[in-house]
Amino acid sequence: MPRLTKRFADAIKPDLNGKEITYWDDKLKGFGLRIQAGGAGSWVVMYRTHEGRQRKLTLGRLGTLTPDEARKEARQKLAEADRGGDPAGEKAAARNAMTVAELCDWYLEAATTWVKPSTLSMDKSRIECHVKPLIGNRAVARITVSDLERMQADIAAGKTAKMKRRIGRGANTTGGRGVGARTLGMLGAILEFARRNGVIKDNPARLAKKYPNQKRTRFFSFDEFVAFGAAMREAELDGKNLTGIDALKTLALTGCRRGEILSLPWEWIDATNSCIRFGDTKTGAQIRPLGKPAVDLLQSLSRIENGKWVFPALTGEGHFVGLPRVFMRLCMRANIEGATIHTLRHSFASAAAGLGYSELTIAGLLGHSLSGVTARYAHMPDKALVAAADIISERILDALNGKADAEIVEFPKKPNSQIEMQP
């Protein structure tokens, strides 16, 4: 048996046959290092209770605990067992009594090593706004499929929706079927985390029926683009919401997601190569081609001295967040109904399709996570994509300016199309 040192742990490789292997220390009996088939490692300790039952207790992950820290912890647990205790049984009992709120807090703390900060922030918001108020005090071990589906229905019915009371940034809490489905999906991932860590044997979310994803098909017609462009110009003359209007123009001319533009720092804009070098998006770091109208617009924006954000907040040091209100007011001024900010992204795709561009080209322009598409444009923007972005953004700019030859056509509906409008 080996001595479980840092050098030994660093040299370990997963089993070639895909089997889990446990290495036991040659000095401290019962102290081991378990290596899973995928390569993840955990420190463990094995002992027998006074009743003769053999127990195995996970101490912590390899990389989180050093060998010395794990060895010290193992000695403590073995000493407890010698005195008649049962550390593994006590841990299991504590987990059986764990509430959903406690599980969510544990997950948010542990998931920082594998979940993006932006995703984790959204998860935290859903947990605080929807999960904890509805089922936070329920024991995890007693959560059923019915409980999860009822939570989804309650969120959809608006039982957790409320107006924001505090002063400052941030939106109101809303409900709806989409919010309910996304919250159920998130909680399913948290319950899977609980299953992998021995809190529950089965994940009830696997059997829960989520509300179907309602694909967004709304796009601006030519007349709506004309009206929307006129509304923006009128609002500019009134001197209202100029930062929000510039952000909406950028969304229309790029097809980017709202969060990608609002949280855009100046350092990511590469005007020389007509692209945005995103450090992080919904599908990871990537380069997004820009058409000339979009580049010209971004270069025309004034920059606050030492300011980080292209679209800064009206107060404070953060980025602008009040875009939904600006969009709603412009739509009311333009007499446009049934549109959301995402409509601008879909309209960009519609314009591209109407001009005859392929699904893969549109995917590259929008930053979709289709296999092999984004990767091909990971270092420098493809000239063909930049050229396409030039033409599409020119068409959209003409439509906003009311030019008669700029009609936006509907995105083609193909039964087996790979392209879906991602949020």
C-alpha positions as CSV (number, residue, x, y, z in Angstrom):
1,M,0.0,0.0,0.0
2,P,1.3,3.5,-0.8
3,R,1.8,6.4,1.5
4,L,-0.9,8.9,0.6
5,T,1.1,12.1,0.0
6,K,0.6,15.1,-2.3
7,R,3.2,13.7,-4.7
8,F,1.3,10.4,-4.9
9,A,-2.1,12.1,-5.3
10,D,-0.7,14.4,-8.1
11,A,0.6,11.3,-10.0
12,I,-2.6,9.3,-9.9
13,K,-4.4,8.7,-13.2
14,P,-7.9,7.3,-13.8
15,D,-8.2,3.6,-14.4
16,L,-7.9,2.7,-18.1
17,N,-10.9,0.3,-17.7
18,G,-13.1,3.0,-16.3
19,K,-13.3,1.5,-12.8
20,E,-13.3,3.3,-9.4
21,I,-10.2,2.6,-7.4
22,T,-9.5,3.2,-3.7
23,Y,-5.9,3.5,-2.5
24,W,-5.3,2.8,1.2
25,D,-2.6,4.5,3.3
26,D,0.2,2.3,4.5
27,K,0.5,4.0,7.9
28,L,-3.0,5.1,9.0
29,K,-5.3,2.1,8.8
30,G,-8.7,3.0,7.3
31,F,-7.5,6.2,5.6
32,G,-7.9,6.1,1.8
33,L,-8.1,8.1,-1.5
34,R,-11.0,7.1,-3.8
35,I,-10.5,7.9,-7.5
36,Q,-13.6,7.8,-9.7
37,A,-13.7,6.6,-13.3
38,G,-13.7,10.3,-14.5
39,G,-10.6,11.2,-12.4
40,A,-12.3,13.0,-9.5
41,G,-10.8,12.1,-6.2
42,S,-12.2,12.0,-2.6
43,W,-10.5,11.3,0.8
44,V,-12.3,8.6,2.7
45,V,-12.1,6.8,6.0
46,M,-13.3,3.3,6.8
47,Y,-14.0,1.9,10.3
48,R,-16.2,-0.5,12.2
49,T,-18.8,0.5,14.8
50,H,-19.0,-1.2,18.2
51,E,-21.9,-3.2,16.7
52,G,-19.5,-4.5,14.1
53,R,-20.9,-2.6,11.1
54,Q,-18.4,-1.4,8.6
55,R,-18.8,2.2,7.6
56,K,-17.1,4.4,4.9
57,L,-17.2,8.1,5.3
58,T,-16.2,10.7,2.7
59,L,-14.0,13.4,4.3
60,G,-13.7,15.8,1.3
61,R,-12.6,16.2,-2.3
62,L,-9.1,15.9,-3.5
63,G,-7.9,19.4,-4.1
64,T,-10.2,20.9,-1.4
65,L,-8.5,19.0,1.4
66,T,-4.7,18.5,1.4
67,P,-3.4,15.1,2.3
68,D,-2.3,16.3,5.7
69,E,-5.7,17.9,6.4
70,A,-7.4,14.7,5.3
71,R,-5.2,12.6,7.4
72,K,-5.9,14.7,10.5
73,E,-9.6,14.6,9.8
74,A,-9.4,10.8,9.4
75,R,-7.6,10.4,12.7
76,Q,-10.4,12.4,14.4
77,K,-13.1,10.2,12.9
78,L,-11.3,7.0,13.8
79,A,-10.9,8.2,17.3
80,E,-14.7,8.9,17.5
81,A,-15.4,5.4,16.3
82,D,-13.1,3.9,18.9
83,R,-15.0,5.8,21.6
84,G,-18.3,4.2,20.4
85,G,-19.3,6.9,18.0
86,D,-20.6,6.6,14.4
87,P,-19.5,9.6,12.3
88,A,-21.0,8.3,9.1
89,G,-24.3,7.5,10.8
90,E,-24.4,10.9,12.4
91,K,-23.7,12.6,9.0
92,A,-26.4,10.5,7.3
93,A,-28.9,11.5,10.0
94,A,-28.0,15.1,9.6
95,R,-28.5,14.9,5.9
96,N,-31.9,13.2,6.2
97,A,-33.0,16.1,8.3
98,M,-31.6,18.7,5.8
99,T,-34.2,21.1,4.5
100,V,-34.4,22.3,0.9
101,A,-33.2,25.8,1.9
102,E,-30.1,24.2,3.6
103,L,-29.4,22.1,0.5
104,C,-29.7,25.1,-1.7
105,D,-27.2,27.1,0.4
106,W,-24.8,24.1,0.4
107,Y,-25.1,23.8,-3.4
108,L,-24.5,27.6,-3.9
109,E,-21.3,27.3,-1.8
110,A,-20.0,24.1,-3.4
111,A,-21.0,25.0,-7.1
112,T,-18.6,27.9,-7.3
113,T,-16.0,25.5,-8.6
114,W,-17.9,24.4,-11.7
115,V,-20.8,26.9,-12.3
116,K,-20.2,30.2,-14.0
117,P,-20.7,33.2,-11.6
118,S,-23.4,34.7,-13.8
119,T,-25.4,31.4,-13.8
120,L,-24.8,31.0,-10.0
121,S,-26.2,34.5,-9.5
122,M,-29.3,33.7,-11.4
123,D,-29.7,30.4,-9.5
124,K,-29.4,32.3,-6.2
125,S,-32.1,34.7,-7.3
126,R,-34.5,31.9,-8.2
127,I,-33.8,30.1,-4.9
128,E,-34.4,33.2,-2.8
129,C,-37.4,34.4,-4.8
130,H,-39.2,31.1,-5.5
131,V,-37.8,28.0,-4.0
132,K,-37.3,29.0,-0.4
133,P,-40.7,30.8,0.0
134,L,-42.5,27.8,-1.4
135,I,-40.7,24.6,-0.2
136,G,-37.6,25.9,1.6
137,N,-38.6,24.4,5.0
138,R,-39.4,21.0,3.6
139,A,-37.0,18.1,4.3
140,V,-35.1,17.1,1.2
141,A,-35.6,13.4,1.9
142,R,-39.4,13.9,1.8
143,I,-39.7,15.9,-1.4
144,T,-41.8,14.2,-4.0
145,V,-42.6,14.6,-7.7
146,S,-45.9,16.2,-6.7
147,D,-44.2,18.7,-4.5
148,L,-42.0,19.8,-7.4
149,E,-44.8,20.0,-9.9
150,R,-46.9,22.0,-7.4
151,M,-44.0,24.4,-6.9
152,Q,-43.8,24.9,-10.6
153,A,-47.6,25.6,-10.8
154,D,-47.5,28.0,-7.9
155,I,-44.7,30.0,-9.6
156,A,-46.6,30.0,-12.9
157,A,-49.7,31.3,-11.1
158,G,-47.6,34.2,-9.6
159,K,-47.7,33.2,-6.0
160,T,-44.1,34.3,-5.5
161,A,-44.4,37.4,-7.7
162,K,-44.0,40.6,-5.8
163,M,-43.1,44.3,-6.3
164,K,-39.6,45.3,-5.4
165,R,-39.7,47.2,-2.1
166,R,-36.1,48.2,-1.6
167,I,-34.5,51.2,-3.2
168,G,-31.8,50.5,-5.7
169,R,-31.1,48.3,-8.7
170,G,-32.9,45.1,-9.6
171,A,-36.2,44.1,-11.1
172,N,-39.5,42.9,-9.6
173,T,-40.0,39.2,-8.9
174,T,-42.2,37.7,-11.6
175,G,-43.9,34.4,-12.1
176,G,-45.2,32.7,-15.2
177,R,-44.9,29.2,-16.8
178,G,-41.4,29.9,-18.2
179,V,-40.1,31.0,-14.8
180,G,-41.7,28.0,-13.2
181,A,-40.1,25.6,-15.7
182,R,-36.7,27.1,-15.4
183,T,-36.9,27.0,-11.6
184,L,-37.9,23.4,-11.6
185,G,-35.0,22.6,-14.0
186,M,-32.5,24.4,-11.7
187,L,-33.9,22.6,-8.6
188,G,-33.5,19.3,-10.4
189,A,-29.8,20.0,-10.8
190,I,-29.6,20.8,-7.1
191,L,-31.4,17.6,-6.2
192,E,-29.0,15.6,-8.4
193,F,-26.1,17.2,-6.5
194,A,-27.9,15.9,-3.3
195,R,-28.2,12.4,-4.8
196,R,-24.5,12.3,-5.8
197,N,-23.5,13.3,-2.2
198,G,-25.7,10.7,-0.5
199,V,-28.4,13.0,0.8
200,I,-31.2,11.2,-1.2
201,K,-31.2,7.9,-3.1
202,D,-33.3,9.1,-6.0
203,N,-33.9,12.4,-7.7
204,P,-37.7,13.1,-7.8
205,A,-37.1,15.9,-10.4
206,R,-36.3,13.2,-13.0
207,L,-40.0,12.3,-13.1
208,A,-41.4,15.8,-12.7
209,K,-43.1,17.2,-15.9
210,K,-41.8,20.6,-16.8
211,Y,-43.9,23.0,-18.7
212,P,-42.9,22.9,-22.4
213,N,-40.5,25.5,-23.6
214,Q,-42.4,28.0,-25.6
215,K,-40.2,29.1,-28.5
216,R,-40.3,32.8,-29.2
217,T,-41.3,33.4,-32.8
218,R,-42.1,37.1,-32.6
219,F,-40.2,39.4,-35.0
220,F,-40.5,42.9,-36.2
221,S,-42.2,43.5,-39.5
222,F,-40.8,46.3,-41.7
223,D,-43.6,48.7,-40.5
224,E,-42.8,47.9,-36.9
225,F,-39.1,48.6,-37.5
226,V,-40.0,51.9,-39.1
227,A,-42.2,52.8,-36.1
228,F,-39.7,51.7,-33.6
229,G,-36.9,53.7,-35.2
230,A,-39.1,56.8,-35.3
231,A,-39.9,56.2,-31.6
232,M,-36.2,56.1,-30.8
233,R,-35.5,59.3,-32.6
234,E,-38.4,61.1,-30.9
235,A,-37.2,59.9,-27.5
236,E,-33.7,61.1,-28.3
237,L,-35.0,64.5,-29.2
238,D,-36.7,64.5,-25.8
239,G,-33.4,63.6,-24.2
240,K,-34.9,60.6,-22.5
241,N,-33.2,57.2,-21.8
242,L,-30.3,57.8,-24.2
243,T,-28.2,55.0,-22.7
244,G,-31.1,52.6,-23.0
245,I,-31.8,53.7,-26.6
246,D,-28.2,53.2,-27.6
247,A,-28.3,49.7,-26.0
248,L,-31.4,48.8,-28.0
249,K,-29.9,50.0,-31.2
250,T,-26.9,47.8,-30.5
251,L,-29.1,44.8,-29.8
252,A,-31.0,45.4,-33.1
253,L,-27.8,45.7,-35.2
254,T,-25.9,42.8,-33.6
255,G,-28.5,40.1,-32.6
256,C,-26.8,39.8,-29.3
257,R,-28.5,38.8,-26.1
258,R,-29.6,41.5,-23.7
259,G,-27.2,40.5,-21.0
260,E,-24.3,40.3,-23.4
261,I,-24.7,43.9,-24.4
262,L,-25.7,45.4,-21.1
263,S,-22.7,43.9,-19.3
264,L,-20.3,44.7,-22.2
265,P,-17.0,46.2,-21.1
266,W,-15.0,48.5,-23.4
267,E,-12.0,46.2,-23.5
268,W,-14.0,43.4,-25.3
269,I,-14.7,45.6,-28.3
270,D,-12.3,45.0,-31.2
271,A,-13.3,47.6,-33.8
272,T,-10.2,46.9,-35.9
273,N,-11.3,43.3,-36.5
274,S,-15.1,44.1,-36.4
275,C,-16.0,41.9,-33.5
276,I,-16.7,41.6,-29.8
277,R,-14.3,39.3,-27.9
278,F,-16.7,38.0,-25.2
279,G,-14.9,36.7,-22.1
280,D,-18.1,35.0,-21.1
281,T,-21.5,34.3,-22.7
282,K,-24.3,31.8,-22.2
283,T,-22.3,29.4,-24.3
284,G,-18.8,30.4,-23.0
285,A,-16.1,32.7,-24.3
286,Q,-16.3,33.4,-28.0
287,I,-15.9,36.0,-30.7
288,R,-19.0,37.6,-32.2
289,P,-18.6,39.3,-35.7
290,L,-20.0,42.9,-36.0
291,G,-21.3,44.7,-39.0
292,K,-20.0,48.1,-39.9
293,P,-23.2,50.0,-38.6
294,A,-22.8,48.3,-35.2
295,V,-19.0,49.1,-35.1
296,D,-19.8,52.8,-36.0
297,L,-22.5,53.0,-33.4
298,L,-20.2,51.6,-30.6
299,Q,-17.4,53.9,-31.6
300,S,-19.7,56.9,-31.5
301,L,-20.7,56.3,-27.9
302,S,-19.1,58.6,-25.3
303,R,-16.9,56.9,-22.7
304,I,-16.8,58.0,-19.1
305,E,-13.2,58.6,-17.9
306,N,-12.0,55.3,-16.3
307,G,-15.4,53.8,-17.0
308,K,-15.6,50.1,-17.5
309,W,-19.0,49.6,-19.1
310,V,-20.1,50.6,-22.6
311,F,-23.6,51.1,-21.2
312,P,-23.0,52.4,-17.6
313,A,-25.7,52.7,-14.9
314,L,-27.3,56.1,-14.4
315,T,-26.1,55.9,-10.8
316,G,-23.3,53.9,-9.2
317,E,-20.5,51.9,-10.8
318,G,-22.4,49.1,-12.4
319,H,-23.8,48.7,-15.9
320,F,-27.3,49.8,-17.1
321,V,-30.1,47.6,-16.0
322,G,-33.4,49.4,-16.8
323,L,-33.7,48.3,-20.4
324,P,-37.1,46.6,-20.2
325,R,-38.8,49.8,-19.1
326,V,-37.1,51.7,-22.0
327,F,-38.2,49.1,-24.5
328,M,-41.7,49.0,-23.2
329,R,-42.0,52.8,-23.4
330,L,-40.7,52.9,-27.0
331,C,-43.1,50.1,-28.0
332,M,-46.0,52.1,-26.5
333,R,-44.9,55.2,-28.4
334,A,-44.6,53.1,-31.6
335,N,-47.9,51.3,-30.9
336,I,-46.2,47.9,-31.0
337,E,-47.7,45.0,-29.1
338,G,-46.6,41.6,-28.0
339,A,-42.8,42.2,-28.4
340,T,-40.0,41.7,-26.0
341,I,-36.4,42.7,-26.0
342,H,-35.6,39.2,-27.4
343,T,-37.7,40.2,-30.4
344,L,-34.7,42.2,-31.6
345,R,-32.5,39.2,-31.6
346,H,-35.1,37.1,-33.5
347,S,-35.6,40.0,-36.0
348,F,-31.8,39.9,-36.7
349,A,-32.1,36.2,-37.5
350,S,-35.1,36.9,-39.6
351,A,-33.3,39.5,-41.7
352,A,-30.4,37.1,-42.1
353,A,-32.6,34.3,-43.3
354,G,-34.5,36.6,-45.6
355,L,-31.2,37.5,-47.2
356,G,-30.5,33.8,-47.9
357,Y,-27.8,33.1,-45.3
358,S,-27.5,29.5,-44.2
359,E,-28.4,28.2,-40.7
360,L,-24.8,27.7,-39.8
361,T,-23.9,31.2,-40.8
362,I,-26.8,32.6,-38.7
363,A,-25.7,30.3,-35.8
364,G,-22.2,31.8,-36.0
365,L,-23.6,35.3,-36.1
366,L,-25.8,34.7,-33.1
367,G,-23.3,32.8,-31.0
368,H,-25.5,29.6,-30.8
369,S,-23.9,26.6,-29.2
370,L,-24.2,24.3,-32.2
371,S,-21.5,21.7,-32.3
372,G,-18.4,22.9,-34.2
373,V,-19.9,26.2,-35.2
374,T,-18.6,28.5,-32.5
375,A,-15.3,26.7,-32.3
376,R,-14.5,27.6,-35.9
377,Y,-14.6,31.3,-35.1
378,A,-12.8,31.1,-31.7
379,H,-9.7,33.1,-32.5
380,M,-10.4,35.6,-35.3
381,P,-13.7,36.6,-36.8
382,D,-14.3,34.8,-40.1
383,K,-14.3,37.3,-43.0
384,A,-17.4,35.7,-44.4
385,L,-19.3,36.2,-41.1
386,V,-18.1,39.8,-40.9
387,A,-19.3,40.4,-44.4
388,A,-22.7,38.9,-43.6
389,A,-23.0,41.0,-40.5
390,D,-22.2,44.1,-42.6
391,I,-25.1,43.4,-44.9
392,I,-27.6,42.3,-42.3
393,S,-27.0,45.2,-40.0
394,E,-27.2,47.6,-42.9
395,R,-30.6,46.1,-43.8
396,I,-31.8,46.6,-40.2
397,L,-30.4,50.1,-40.0
398,D,-32.2,51.0,-43.2
399,A,-35.4,49.5,-41.8
400,L,-35.1,51.6,-38.6
401,N,-34.6,54.6,-40.8
402,G,-37.7,53.7,-42.8
403,K,-36.1,53.0,-46.2
404,A,-38.5,51.2,-48.5
405,D,-36.1,48.5,-49.7
406,A,-35.2,47.2,-46.2
407,E,-38.2,44.9,-45.6
408,I,-37.6,42.3,-42.9
409,V,-38.9,38.9,-43.8
410,E,-40.0,36.1,-41.5
411,F,-37.5,33.6,-40.3
412,P,-38.1,30.4,-42.3
413,K,-39.8,27.6,-40.3
414,K,-38.2,24.2,-41.1
415,P,-39.4,21.1,-39.3
416,N,-35.9,19.8,-38.8
417,S,-34.1,23.1,-38.5
418,Q,-31.1,23.1,-36.2
419,I,-31.5,26.8,-35.5
420,E,-33.7,27.7,-32.5
421,M,-33.8,31.2,-31.0
422,Q,-32.0,30.8,-27.7
423,P,-32.7,33.3,-24.9
